[in-house]
Amino acid sequence: MASETREYSSQETTHSTDELSAQETAHDATRDPMMNEDDPLLELLNYSQDTSSQPQEQEAVPDRPRPMPTTRTPKIKWPKASEKAPWKQFDEDIEIILESSMQVPVHRKLHTLSTLVYSVAKERFGIEETKKRKEAPKPNRRQHRIENLRKEIRQLKKQYRDSSQVQRLGLSQLRDTLRTKLKSLRRAENKRRKARERTRKRAAFTANPYKFAKTLLDKERSGTLETPLEEVEKYLHDTHSDVNREDVLGDCDRIDPALPPETPLVTTEPTLGEVKDVVKKARWGSTPGPNAIPYKVYKMCPLLLKRLWRLLKVVWRKGEVPEAWKEAEGIFTPKERNSKTVNQFRTISLLNVEGKIFFAILARRLTSFLTTNAYIDTSVQKGGVPGFSGCVEHTSAITQLIQEAKTGKKDLTVVWLDLANAYGSIPHQLIYTALQHYHVDNHVQKIITSYLDGIKLRFSVGDQLTK
């Protein structure tokens, strides 16, 4: 089609680098006597070689849109960070397989990379087992004794109502004795329970002080989404769609034109240092995207990270974002306690970490470009600007104003603004206009436009999926 971007076979060699082009004889695993014929790595390698050896068309679309899978990809049971040997062996084996199989355009190379990494890891490490709900602990002997005493006291109450005056005197004494024993047992049980709770909290604080403090300060959030699928689809459509998306915004007289930048935006290909820094600062336990490849793989596999960096350079040079980076796995997280309706949940989109690494580098460069050229007024805008503790500064200012109003007995009105769907309500045309307004390089605009024009989100409600 005329509207599609075509990639010719002659252009592939132009855009490729010596590091990206694999040599067929460099790692011929089929001739290696050390590899077992039943090895799953060998099967993947043979399959990839058979695929790469097939004749290709002279004209090929680099990355055609494909439907998202109907089920979520199971998570891999990755080794621990302290287990260096399995990670090193995995990194070396993946490097051999990828070197012999990456004979396709860059967009398919990224898909092949994540697919082979997942397949080999699944065969080698297995799948994470679904966490089962912990069963309620069985009552101990003291708790059994407490329950039996309660039953005996209830029976004495019934006997007391049906007994004579003489019998009631003895039943009263027996009831008081049982109540004394019950009170003593309860006191001992509460003491034991509080001691175990203190031990549990002390261990949780020692393991992760930040997470423990967060559980104390944050309000409790819990619940299960019970809204029917039809209502969820309508809610997502109304929240994430924009009927005026293609409308041109036009000029605004109240916006002054931005002066040309004194410091240009860095538009060179991402460096290996930038990629390593992004991966280093990413959280180890960050949830992966649809391809189920987490940050920990690139943290522990330097050879794989270097290969990913080479692919990111080609993506940057071509300016076309792969389709796999535009797919998001949506989940619902509760906002409050006992949440049930869709309005009581917040939507979070999980993206593939390869795309997150790429756009983290782009975001850092844009932030540096805007702050260096004073396009951002840091006296007003502090969120998202490195080096500014916006929350602390604003909170301190409000606290001081409230204290002065109390001391001087003055009137003070504090207004909190919470924008509904703040990020989702921003039109794409406004983003494009802002990029042009601040003289952002055309190639960077092309990358951002390519990303925003094809995002796919999929949300799950129990066992049902909606796209």
FIKENU-802995 format. One record per residue (C-alpha): residue number from 1; residue in one letter; x, z, y. Coordinates in steps of 0.001 Angstrom, whole numbers. Example, Ala and Ser with C-alpha at 12.3 -4.5 7.8 and 13.67 -1.06 7.14 Angstrom:
BEGIN
vexke, vexvex, c1, c3, c2
1, A, 12300, 7800, -4500
2, S, 13670, 7140, -1060
END
This chain:
BEGIN
vexke, vexvex, c1, c3, c2
1, M, 0, 0, 0
2, A, 1148, -730, 3517
3, S, 631, 2866, 4620
4, E, 2878, 4275, 1886
5, T, 6600, 4770, 2251
6, R, 8454, 2545, -202
7, E, 11947, 3157, -1438
8, Y, 14031, 254, -2722
9, S, 16701, 565, -5372
10, S, 19363, -520, -2874
11, Q, 18379, 2302, -526
12, E, 18903, 4928, -3239
13, T, 22655, 4337, -3321
14, T, 22751, 4410, 453
15, H, 21028, 7776, 714
16, S, 22803, 9353, -2272
17, T, 26133, 11131, -2167
18, D, 28921, 11222, -4726
19, E, 27814, 14730, -5625
20, L, 24249, 13645, -6338
21, S, 25050, 10643, -8490
22, A, 25487, 11744, -12088
23, Q, 28007, 10039, -14331
24, E, 26654, 9090, -17686
25, T, 29812, 9930, -19592
26, A, 30757, 13138, -17754
27, H, 28649, 15454, -19871
28, D, 27552, 13616, -22963
29, A, 26080, 16513, -24918
30, T, 25084, 14300, -27807
31, R, 28779, 13753, -28630
32, D, 29764, 17398, -28299
33, P, 30408, 18843, -31780
34, M, 29924, 22366, -30428
35, M, 26212, 21835, -29752
36, N, 23691, 22398, -32494
37, E, 21262, 19585, -33292
38, D, 18351, 22050, -33113
39, D, 19389, 23403, -29722
40, P, 16471, 23159, -27212
41, L, 18992, 22300, -24495
42, L, 19996, 19239, -26477
43, E, 16372, 18174, -26854
44, L, 15806, 18400, -23106
45, L, 19035, 16549, -22444
46, N, 18139, 13723, -24840
47, Y, 14677, 13453, -23347
48, S, 16021, 13276, -19800
49, Q, 18591, 10652, -20788
50, D, 15929, 8541, -22487
51, T, 13798, 8769, -19352
52, S, 16654, 7857, -17017
53, S, 17694, 4909, -19210
54, Q, 14277, 3248, -18951
55, P, 14153, 247, -16613
56, Q, 12820, 1097, -13182
57, E, 10828, -1061, -10848
58, Q, 12606, -2570, -7916
59, E, 10140, -939, -5556
60, A, 9106, 2648, -6214
61, V, 7211, 5247, -4291
62, P, 9537, 8261, -3954
63, D, 6906, 10934, -4483
64, R, 3294, 10119, -5158
65, P, 664, 12823, -4678
66, R, -274, 14353, -8006
67, P, -3077, 16762, -8853
68, M, -2185, 20427, -9106
69, P, -2268, 21940, -12626
70, T, -5502, 23553, -13711
71, T, -3810, 26796, -14802
72, R, -1177, 29015, -13320
73, T, 2345, 28743, -14664
74, P, 3299, 31866, -16648
75, K, 6177, 33910, -15263
76, I, 9550, 33929, -16984
77, K, 11023, 37165, -18302
78, W, 14265, 36805, -16347
79, P, 17318, 38965, -17172
80, K, 18230, 41902, -14974
81, A, 20717, 41483, -12155
82, S, 23215, 43691, -13991
83, E, 23262, 41317, -16980
84, K, 25885, 38896, -15692
85, A, 26669, 37079, -18945
86, P, 23174, 35584, -19581
87, W, 22919, 34423, -15972
88, K, 26352, 32805, -16037
89, Q, 25669, 31006, -19324
90, F, 22268, 29859, -18070
91, D, 23797, 28535, -14844
92, E, 26475, 26569, -16694
93, D, 24028, 25081, -19222
94, I, 21582, 24052, -16495
95, E, 24403, 22383, -14587
96, I, 25294, 20270, -17636
97, I, 21684, 19251, -18234
98, L, 20978, 18397, -14593
99, E, 24209, 16441, -14252
100, S, 23113, 14183, -17097
101, S, 19456, 13831, -16157
102, M, 19262, 13462, -12366
103, Q, 19071, 9652, -12317
104, V, 15947, 9411, -10117
105, P, 15135, 9477, -6376
106, V, 15629, 12749, -4531
107, H, 11957, 13798, -4531
108, R, 11836, 13457, -8294
109, K, 15203, 15167, -8594
110, L, 13719, 18292, -7023
111, H, 10781, 18174, -9420
112, T, 13131, 17582, -12365
113, L, 15324, 20480, -11260
114, S, 12494, 23016, -11197
115, T, 10947, 21645, -14398
116, L, 14173, 21818, -16404
117, V, 15061, 25247, -15038
118, Y, 11660, 26568, -16076
119, S, 11706, 24883, -19501
120, V, 15172, 26133, -20433
121, A, 14453, 29633, -19105
122, K, 11178, 29774, -21031
123, E, 12915, 28802, -24247
124, R, 15778, 31215, -23700
125, F, 14253, 34274, -22014
126, G, 10575, 34020, -22940
127, I, 7417, 34726, -20937
128, E, 6481, 37969, -19229
129, E, 3815, 39855, -21083
130, T, 634, 40585, -19203
131, K, 660, 44164, -18040
132, K, -1964, 46164, -19817
133, R, -3858, 48886, -18069
134, K, -2558, 52289, -18918
135, E, -4914, 54286, -21029
136, A, -6030, 57649, -19726
137, P, -3724, 60390, -21037
138, K, -5118, 62476, -23837
139, P, -6019, 66058, -22899
140, N, -3521, 68719, -23899
141, R, -4292, 71975, -25670
142, R, -4915, 73874, -22437
143, Q, -7375, 71234, -21249
144, H, -9140, 71367, -24600
145, R, -9370, 75144, -24241
146, I, -10786, 74787, -20713
147, E, -13456, 72382, -21907
148, N, -14402, 74670, -24816
149, L, -14708, 77673, -22480
150, R, -17024, 75673, -20220
151, K, -19251, 74861, -23175
152, E, -19324, 78512, -24248
153, I, -20287, 79632, -20723
154, R, -23106, 77056, -20610
155, Q, -24407, 78286, -23974
156, L, -24295, 81901, -22770
157, K, -26400, 80912, -19748
158, K, -29063, 79491, -22058
159, Q, -28993, 82585, -24265
160, Y, -29189, 84785, -21178
161, R, -32484, 83220, -20103
162, D, -34073, 83708, -23522
163, S, -32687, 87198, -24305
164, S, -34072, 90684, -23716
165, Q, -32946, 93144, -21055
166, V, -30605, 94997, -23428
167, Q, -28998, 91782, -24697
168, R, -28447, 90476, -21173
169, L, -26076, 93323, -20384
170, G, -23722, 92356, -23217
171, L, -24035, 88644, -22465
172, S, -23080, 89304, -18825
173, Q, -19932, 91148, -19830
174, L, -18986, 88369, -22267
175, R, -19609, 85717, -19595
176, D, -17375, 87561, -17090
177, T, -14611, 87730, -19683
178, L, -14847, 84002, -20393
179, R, -14844, 83210, -16665
180, T, -11672, 85254, -16199
181, K, -9939, 83334, -18997
182, L, -11196, 80020, -17566
183, K, -9896, 80881, -14103
184, S, -6486, 81779, -15505
185, L, -6272, 78570, -17534
186, R, -7324, 76452, -14535
187, R, -4680, 78049, -12359
188, A, -1992, 77331, -14961
189, E, -3191, 73736, -15439
190, N, -3247, 73040, -11687
191, K, 254, 74451, -11389
192, R, 1459, 72150, -14185
193, R, -269, 69127, -12667
194, K, 1213, 69725, -9200
195, A, 4689, 70159, -10668
196, R, 4432, 66838, -12502
197, E, 3109, 65154, -9347
198, R, 6043, 66475, -7319
199, T, 8465, 65204, -9960
200, R, 6824, 61766, -9945
201, K, 6886, 61504, -6144
202, R, 10489, 62689, -5983
203, A, 11511, 59981, -8455
204, A, 9535, 57332, -6552
205, F, 11182, 58341, -3264
206, T, 14643, 58257, -4802
207, A, 14051, 54820, -6339
208, N, 12602, 53189, -3194
209, P, 12196, 55351, -44
210, Y, 10650, 52514, 1980
211, K, 7984, 51734, -602
212, F, 7178, 55444, -1041
213, A, 6819, 55999, 2715
214, K, 4613, 52930, 2941
215, T, 2212, 54376, 371
216, L, 1957, 57556, 2456
217, L, 1405, 55895, 5831
218, D, -651, 52836, 4897
219, K, -4314, 53210, 4170
220, E, -5396, 52690, 598
221, R, -6343, 49144, -368
222, S, -8134, 48390, -3587
223, G, -10996, 46425, -5063
224, T, -11904, 43302, -7015
225, L, -13363, 40130, -5534
226, E, -16972, 39808, -6727
227, T, -18151, 36991, -4443
228, P, -19531, 33940, -6319
229, L, -17285, 30887, -6503
230, E, -19599, 28774, -4334
231, E, -19431, 31280, -1454
232, V, -15655, 31526, -1777
233, E, -15296, 27735, -1557
234, K, -17498, 27655, 1551
235, Y, -15495, 30475, 3134
236, L, -12183, 28737, 2453
237, H, -13517, 25425, 3759
238, D, -14790, 26975, 6990
239, T, -11588, 28978, 7479
240, H, -8957, 26338, 6723
241, S, -10626, 23125, 7908
242, D, -10665, 21712, 11432
243, V, -13248, 19062, 12291
244, N, -11434, 18332, 15562
245, R, -8066, 17937, 13918
246, E, -7481, 14365, 15064
247, D, -8757, 14896, 18627
248, V, -6094, 14371, 21268
249, L, -5655, 17476, 23427
250, G, -4759, 15674, 26631
251, D, -2816, 17060, 29589
252, C, -3201, 20528, 31111
253, D, -2399, 20991, 34812
254, R, -1648, 24696, 34365
255, I, 1285, 24014, 32025
256, D, 4504, 23287, 33877
257, P, 6784, 20671, 32326
258, A, 9774, 22071, 30440
259, L, 13206, 21142, 31708
260, P, 15483, 19191, 29366
261, P, 17494, 21531, 27127
262, E, 21015, 22487, 28077
263, T, 21854, 23276, 24451
264, P, 20630, 20592, 22037
265, L, 18860, 21396, 18784
266, V, 21112, 21343, 15730
267, T, 19916, 18366, 13697
268, T, 22758, 18021, 11219
269, E, 22139, 18477, 7502
270, P, 21858, 22098, 6282
271, T, 25183, 23677, 5452
272, L, 25936, 25569, 2270
273, G, 26497, 28700, 4354
274, E, 22979, 28481, 5821
275, V, 21451, 28064, 2357
276, K, 23424, 31002, 952
277, D, 22469, 33224, 3883
278, V, 18745, 32509, 3462
279, V, 18884, 33169, -280
280, K, 20964, 36316, 216
281, K, 18437, 37854, 2618
282, A, 15429, 36932, 470
283, R, 13881, 39750, -1542
284, W, 14818, 39900, -5213
285, G, 11265, 40690, -6276
286, S, 9578, 38053, -4123
287, T, 6675, 36390, -5916
288, P, 7434, 32739, -6852
289, G, 5274, 29747, -6027
290, P, 3461, 27280, -8300
291, N, 6643, 26253, -10163
292, A, 7350, 29931, -11098
293, I, 11030, 29734, -9991
294, P, 11853, 32900, -7948
295, Y, 14681, 33573, -5498
296, K, 16547, 35601, -8123
297, V, 17461, 32401, -10009
298, Y, 19337, 31007, -7012
299, K, 20841, 34409, -6240
300, M, 22370, 34633, -9718
301, C, 23196, 30936, -10318
302, P, 25744, 29642, -7771
303, L, 26114, 26245, -9457
304, L, 22361, 25684, -9350
305, L, 22235, 26819, -5712
306, K, 24972, 24346, -4774
307, R, 23067, 21521, -6480
308, L, 19906, 22522, -4616
309, W, 21867, 22424, -1348
310, R, 22922, 18830, -2047
311, L, 19282, 17861, -2579
312, L, 18199, 19675, 596
313, K, 20710, 17614, 2566
314, V, 19150, 14382, 1277
315, V, 15622, 15608, 2056
316, W, 16728, 16475, 5583
317, R, 18399, 13103, 6037
318, K, 15321, 11168, 4871
319, G, 12831, 13371, 6733
320, E, 10166, 13217, 3996
321, V, 8992, 16545, 2572
322, P, 8441, 16491, -1229
323, E, 4899, 16912, -2476
324, A, 5879, 19964, -4537
325, W, 6694, 21855, -1326
326, K, 3208, 21217, 25
327, E, 1453, 22926, -2889
328, A, 465, 26564, -2411
329, E, -887, 29149, -4841
330, G, -3429, 31243, -2944
331, I, -4275, 34835, -3815
332, F, -6689, 37344, -2344
333, T, -5401, 40795, -1345
334, P, -7831, 43582, -320
335, K, -7866, 44790, 3273
336, E, -9575, 48124, 2636
337, R, -10656, 50472, -90
338, N, -13132, 49238, -2724
339, S, -13180, 45690, -1335
340, K, -15739, 43381, -2975
341, T, -16799, 40562, -625
342, V, -14538, 37708, 422
343, N, -14523, 38924, 4041
344, Q, -12804, 42127, 2881
345, F, -9832, 40191, 1476
346, R, -6837, 38537, 3078
347, T, -5541, 35210, 1791
348, I, -1845, 34792, 1021
349, S, -248, 31477, 83
350, L, 2661, 31447, -2378
351, L, 4992, 28459, -1910
352, N, 7903, 27145, -3952
353, V, 11097, 28885, -2882
354, E, 13022, 25597, -2617
355, G, 10791, 24543, 272
356, K, 10888, 28024, 1783
357, I, 14688, 27902, 1856
358, F, 14586, 24505, 3560
359, F, 12077, 25522, 6221
360, A, 13741, 28902, 6798
361, I, 16818, 27014, 7948
362, L, 14662, 24783, 10152
363, A, 12847, 27811, 11612
364, R, 16131, 29544, 12438
365, R, 17426, 26482, 14233
366, L, 14204, 26080, 16215
367, T, 14206, 29765, 17204
368, S, 17812, 29559, 18358
369, F, 17030, 26358, 20295
370, L, 14034, 27896, 22092
371, T, 15705, 31201, 22974
372, T, 19022, 29683, 24050
373, N, 17278, 27315, 26479
374, A, 14960, 30092, 27782
375, Y, 11830, 28305, 26565
376, I, 10527, 31688, 25318
377, D, 9836, 34459, 27824
378, T, 11137, 37450, 25892
379, S, 9638, 39866, 28443
380, V, 6226, 38898, 27047
381, Q, 6766, 37297, 23641
382, K, 8757, 39538, 21299
383, G, 7251, 38870, 17885
384, G, 9345, 36580, 15716
385, V, 12290, 36656, 18125
386, P, 15477, 38028, 16502
387, G, 17131, 40914, 18299
388, F, 13924, 42301, 19811
389, S, 12116, 45360, 18452
390, G, 8781, 44233, 19816
391, C, 6575, 46730, 18001
392, V, 8770, 49701, 18919
393, E, 9053, 48689, 22560
394, H, 5361, 47974, 23063
395, T, 4299, 51104, 21197
396, S, 6640, 53215, 23327
397, A, 5237, 51698, 26518
398, I, 1634, 52367, 25486
399, T, 2515, 55919, 24429
400, Q, 4099, 56569, 27826
401, L, 1030, 55231, 29658
402, I, -1309, 57396, 27593
403, Q, 870, 60466, 28196
404, E, 917, 59859, 31966
405, A, -2862, 59414, 32002
406, K, -3348, 62715, 30152
407, T, -913, 64599, 32377
408, G, -2367, 63257, 35625
409, K, -5957, 63292, 34324
410, K, -6369, 59624, 35155
411, D, -8573, 56957, 33638
412, L, -6916, 54572, 31197
413, T, -8429, 51756, 29151
414, V, -6525, 50384, 26167
415, V, -7823, 47138, 24645
416, W, -6659, 45962, 21217
417, L, -7084, 42257, 20520
418, D, -7218, 41026, 16941
419, L, -7558, 37263, 16678
420, A, -9641, 36129, 13703
421, N, -7694, 33631, 11585
422, A, -4932, 33554, 14189
423, Y, -2607, 31156, 12373
424, G, -5277, 29032, 10751
425, S, -7107, 28434, 14042
426, I, -4138, 26631, 15675
427, P, -4843, 22865, 15733
428, H, -2097, 20655, 14365
429, Q, -2309, 18546, 17501
430, L, -1289, 21610, 19511
431, I, 1796, 21999, 17316
432, Y, 2741, 18347, 17798
433, T, 2177, 18628, 21569
434, A, 4327, 21763, 21781
435, L, 7174, 20088, 19898
436, Q, 7139, 17180, 22344
437, H, 6738, 19491, 25342
438, Y, 9934, 21380, 24503
439, H, 11963, 18249, 23756
440, V, 12354, 18878, 20036
441, D, 14290, 16116, 18291
442, N, 12156, 13305, 16859
443, H, 13669, 13663, 13400
444, V, 12677, 17345, 13265
445, Q, 9185, 16413, 14462
446, K, 8996, 13913, 11618
447, I, 9861, 16614, 9069
448, I, 7226, 19028, 10411
449, T, 4572, 16305, 10608
450, S, 5341, 15226, 7048
451, Y, 4802, 18795, 5874
452, L, 1555, 19509, 7733
453, D, -108, 16231, 6739
454, G, -368, 16940, 3010
455, I, -710, 20666, 2255
456, K, -2701, 21598, -868
457, L, -3969, 25126, -1514
458, R, -5475, 26518, -4686
459, F, -7137, 29922, -4953
460, S, -8226, 31783, -8073
461, V, -11282, 34028, -8401
462, G, -10959, 35853, -11696
463, D, -10637, 33130, -14341
464, Q, -12044, 30423, -12023
465, L, -10000, 28165, -9772
466, T, -10930, 26527, -6472
467, K, -8907, 23941, -4519
END
